[in-house]
Amino acid sequence: MVECAEDGCEAEAVVELHVPWADNRRVCAGHARVIARQDGVVADPLDGRDEEWP
């Protein structure tokens, strides 16, 4: 299990975010939904986690 990279979040990471102005990071679905709305951010589901990320 990979833990969400966001501070204070203990949920399991299901998405890797590719952020042009920062390092890529693995986050839970909740954080990914918010962060992926920013222009230029690409969200890729982690292997085997496709069903948890629309």
N, C-alpha and C positions, 0 to 999 in steps of 0.2 A: 504494500500500500504506500502510495506517495501522498503526503499531506499537502494541503493547499498552502501555497507560498504567501498568502496574505496574512499579515500580522493578526494574531489572535484567533485565527480560524483553524479548527482542528478537523474539518471535513476532508474527505478524500478528494484528491485532484482527479479530474476526468478530462481536462482540456489543457493543451499547451497554447499559451498566447504568444504570438509573435508581435512584439511591440517595437516599432521603428526607432523610438527615442529612448528605449530602455532595454534591459536584458529580457530575453524570453523567460517566461515563468509558467509553472504548472499550477492551475487553480481549480477550485470546485466549480460546479455548474452555476451556482448562484453568483459568485464573483465574476465568472466568465461572461454571463449575460450582461452585466453592468459594464465591464471594461471593454468588451468587444463592440460596444456601440460607438466607440471613438473612431474617428477617421484613421485609416491606415492599420488598424489592429486586425490581425487574422487569428481566428481560433480554430485549432485542429484538435479533434478528439484524440485522446491517447489510445494506443492499441487495445482493442477489446472493449472500449467504452463508447462506441458509436451510438448505442441505444440510449445513452444518458445525455447525449448532446444532439439536439435537432439539426 
